Amino acid sequence: MTDVRAQSPADASPDSDALLVERTVAGDQKAFELLVIKYQRRIQRLIGRMVRDVDLVEDIAQETFIRAYRALAQFRGEAQFYTWLYRIAINTAKKALMDLKRNPTVSENSFKSDDEDETSHLKNELTSSETPDAVLASKEIAQIINTALEALPEDLRMAVTLREIEGLSYEEIAETMNCPIGTVRSRIFRAREAISQKVKPLLENQAGKRW
């Protein structure tokens, strides 16, 4: 699977996050509002990969930020703020799903990022022009990727999502998922292998075609 990721939140001035957290704890609610604005779409997208019901995504995201705000005084800065926030989002989504007795699933748009997505990367690799056949091929591959993701166990799906889309490092994923880094590497490897096995036949079928 192509190792192409969206811009990591680590690129978004983590030092400024620390300052905003400090200001929030000191009583500046505007500072927390800035954090919400900064990460709201990422959190909603992350939750959307766990919850099929789109109507629940916004509610769970809101609950995530409420929990983060209440716990902010306990945030010690030992991890980056966004990995701490992602962990809260994942736990909040899991709790909501358990309460509703629903199983975590990947939504149809779950593998998309705000700026780029896996489909666009694959399209760029497979095509030299925007012909109908090329567009069809990229759509078929995107569908296969989504289907493969849906079939993954939750821990594998979340690990590869955090790596490939959110751009987190293995260390950050370990912090977010609260597991050893070796486990993270294993999960990502297994997820990539499973997805690759689904995509490979179509890539081989397209090999040699000229569009």
Buried (B, 14 or more C-beta within 10 A) or exposed (E): BEEBBBEBBBEEEBEEBBEBBBBBBEEEEEBBEBBBEBBBEBBBBBBBBBBBBEEBBEBBBBBBBEBBBEEBEEBEEEBBBBBBBBBBBBEBBBEBBEEEEBEBBBBEEBBBBEEBBBBBBBBEEBBEEEEEEBEEBBEBBBEBBBEBBBEBEBBBBBBBBBBBBBBBBBEBBBBBBEBEBEBBBBBBEBBBEBBEEBBEEBBEEBEEEEB
